[in-house]
Every structure is written in structure tokens, then in C-alpha cells.
Amino acid sequence: MMRRWVQYVAGFWIGAMALTGVAAPRPASTNDTATAQVTVVSDAAATTAFIPEASIVARLVDRGLVGFSGKSTTADAWRAYVSAKDVVGFKVTSGPGPLTGTRLAVVDALVKSLLAAGQKPEQIVIWDRQLSDLEAAGYGDLSRRLGVRLAGAVNSGWEKDKVYESSMYGKLMFGDLEFGKTEKDPSAGRRSHVSKLLTQDLTKIVTVAPVLNHNLAGVNGHLVGLALASVDNAWRFQSETNVIAESVPEICALDDIWQKVAFGVSDALVCQFRGEATTLLHYAIALNELRFSTDPVALDVLALADVENARANSKLEGERPYQTDLFRNAALIELGVADRKAIQIKAP
């Protein structure tokens, strides 16, 4: 795996330098050299009692796209990242529902903006892991109203020869490609197959993730949402902090996933800092922001800071700070910037 390869090379180099009596330099990582730019747009009136104001959100989307891209129009902004021939998939987080998952108003404004830029409706897809979650969160009605497609990674089927392998064995479930095959193939359960939605259909991905806590990963953001929605046999990665911290970056880094990511948008209208997929608005605060960046790692790092700050201002006895290497691991394999000090905030 890429993370283990990076660690092996770094360890080998340090050991070799020590044997020669020369002080070994600290291995370079994305944290040491790179910076990330995040464009933030905000309006205190963007939500009322945690409900988005659609017209204000639409204006924020337009401002964000123009400011983020450096172009003069939203149409030019889109063309800087996707072509008219691309099939563009908006990856949303639908499982938590419309209040604390990715908000419909944000996706509605993004899709309308892309349609206005000339993208054909059939070349726009709103997607997540399960169609049933998308429908329950209201994305079915949204897709039909806008005339664009709706897709679930599970429902699209799995690619036999495009896999992520790890030593961790998973209990295969109905819907996984290798379900029922463990008796014939002892290695079944150690492979996670990539959805055909990504391998055969989508050519560009725009991740649209909420600011929502995740007990193992810190935030249920761009990386976790993309990785766990894109492959089958994914429950095995959600048992321990160190497992999700290693597997999520490695899954994201697969060619059929990461190379298709155009940019990410953080739906920071609201931050729910406890509860994970359960809507608990007494553990939520309004931020009234949208954030745009080509670096989803940086977007997640900022979201984690929001969650941590909110928890610090609403302390629970015995609650521990998050301890995760997920974003550092993502930086090690050059998916983005994990050092908050290296993230440059731009307000257009």
C-alpha cells in the first residue's frame, strides 16, 4: 500500500544515513513544502434556524466559483475544471439526511450553475453510496426537477478487476461483489471493488461535503465520504481509528477515484459537532459559509478545526480530543495539505 511504501522508504533512508554517521534529514512530506488555497464565502443570513435560505446560498455559490477560479463568470469558472464532454458527478453525503448531510440548497445551486454554463443534464449526476439514502434525503426530487441523473455506487455494480486490497478481512454483505464466495475463495473479503459508476461513467467528480463529526475520522467529510462510497466491502474499515486512517487515503488515491476529482466544496452552512449520522441540532452551530478548493484534504482539516472548536465551547465531561492520522497519511501520499498553517484562506 502507498502509505506503507512511503514509511518504508523513509525508514530505510534514515537508517542508512545513521550507519554512515551523517545526521539524517527529516523526510519531506506535503506538510513541509506545499500550501493549499481555500476560498471562503459567507453570509450571516445564509441560514435561518439551520435551514438554508436558497437565494442567498445561490449567490454564495456564484461568488465562490468566481473567486475560487479567478475567472470573471461562473461559466468560465466551470470550464476551468470540467469540459462540456465530461460526465460530472456531484458526490454528496446523503445518509445523515437533509439537515446535517450535504444540504439540498447547495447542490441545487451548483447544478443549476453548471447547467447554465452549458453542461447537458444527462452529463450531470448526483451520487452517493446508496440510492435509497439519496431518495430519503430529497435528492431524488431535486434530480427530477433539474432533469439530471441520480446514482448510487452500490446500485451501479462493482468492477471485478478494479480493487483495493488489504490484509483486513471483512464480513461480506449482500450487495458486495464477492458475497457468498468465501467458501470457494479464501481471499474473498480482503478485496474492495470500485463501483462501475466511477470506472465506466463519471469522468469528473465534485465532492460536496458537510461539516459533520465522525467519531473515528474526526469529520465525515470529503475523504471519508468519497472513499467509503466508492468501494464495496467497506464496513471493515470503520472499526478502529487507525484502520480508517490508513484505508481512506489509500482508497481515495486509486486512479479511478482521485484523478477524477476536479475540486471540493465544503457545505459549512452548519457544523454538527456530535452525533455523526444522527441529526442532533442541539450539538450544531451555524457557520453560514461555503468553502471551495482543489485540495479536499485542506477542506477536511478546516472542517475538523470547526468541529474541535465547537466541542471545546460545549464541553462534555470525559470527552477526548480526536486522535487521527488520517489527514497526515493523506498528505504523505500527496493527496493534499494537512498542516493548518499551510492553508491559505482567500475571501473574494
Secondary structure, DSSP 8 states (H G I E B T S, - for coil): -HHHHHHHHHHHHHHHHHHTT--------HHHH--EEEEEEE-TTSEETTEE-HHHHHHHHHHHHHHHHT-SSHHHHHHTT--TT--EEEE---TT-TTTSS-HHHHHHHHHHHHHTT--GGGEEEEES-HHHHHHTTHHHHHHHHT-EEEETTTT-EEEEEEEE-S------TTSTTTT-TTT-TTTTSEEEEEHIIIII-SEEEEEEEEEEETTTEE-SHHHHHHHHHBSS-GGGSS-HHHHHHHHHHHHTSHHHHTTEEEEEEEEEEEE-S-TTS--GGGEEEEEEEEEES-HHHHHHHHHHHHHHHHHTS--TT-------HHHHHHHTTS----GGGEEEE--
